[in-house]
Every structure is written in structure tokens, then in C-alpha cells.
Amino acid sequence: MTRERDERMWNLAYRLAMSGEHRNYQAIEWELQASGYPRARQLLYHERVREKLDGMCAEAQKGFVDGLSSPTIKGLVEFSVRPGPGRPPSPLWSGYRS
């Protein structure tokens, strides 16, 4: 059970880093602990892991700051302006596929 839980934590850490909403590994660690992963500090202990998460956070934040470069933000905006009955196609619409 612990191995499966650790895998879920790693997946969540990756998603949090890629979201653009976290500045560094510490913010992710706190989020993981608040989400019920008390072993987060232990699993994020290695310097390489911390450096990787910090790099991912920085890259994701570049996209987040740029506005629509983040895949999550871009997908939400494209979805929200999807052409529909009574709505003309928006220049942002690029055929969002889920």
C-alpha cells in the first residue's frame, strides 16, 4: 500500500510542478503534506529531486506568467471560447480536444 501511495504522491508532485501555481519544491512539499502525504519531506529529500521540481516550477511559471502558454490555462481558455450556437468562432479557438 505504501508503494502505491508514494506513486500517487509522485504523480501529484509532478502535476503540481507543471501547474505553474507553485514557486518551488517547498511549496509542493507543503501542498502534498496538506493533501495527506506525511512522507512528502522524506521522499523529496534528495537534492536532484528538489532541483528537478524547482526547474519544472520555473518553466511552468514562465508559461503561467505569459498568459496562455501554460497548457492548463490555454486549454481552459480555448474551451471557454469554443464556438457554439449563437457564438462566432474566436481567434483563440484552435479546435480544443479533450
ZINOR-V511606 format. One record per backbone hydrogen bond with DSSP energy under -1.0 kcal/mol. NH is the residue of the N-H (numbers start at 1). CO is the residue of the C=O. E is the energy in kcal/mol with one decimal. If there is no record, write none. Layout:
nh = (NH/NH)
co = (CO/CO)
e = (E/E)
This chain:
nh = (5/6/7/8/9/10/11/12/13/14/15/16/17/18/28/29/30/31/32/33/34/35/36/37/40/43/44/50/51/52/53/54/55/56/57/58/59/60/61/62/63/64/65/66/70/74/75/76/77/78/79/80/81/82/87/93)
co = (1/2/3/4/5/6/7/8/9/10/11/12/13/14/24/25/26/27/28/29/30/31/33/32/37/39/40/46/47/48/49/50/51/52/53/54/55/56/57/58/59/60/61/62/63/70/71/72/73/74/75/76/77/79/84/90)
e = (-2.3/-2.7/-2.2/-2.2/-2.1/-2.5/-2.4/-2.4/-2.8/-2.3/-2.3/-2.8/-2.4/-2.3/-1.6/-3.0/-2.5/-2.0/-2.8/-2.5/-2.4/-1.3/-1.4/-2.0/-1.7/-2.6/-2.1/-2.1/-2.9/-2.3/-2.5/-2.7/-2.4/-2.4/-2.7/-2.4/-2.4/-2.6/-2.5/-1.7/-1.5/-2.2/-3.0/-2.2/-1.0/-3.4/-2.4/-2.0/-2.6/-2.9/-2.3/-2.3/-1.4/-1.3/-2.7/-1.2)
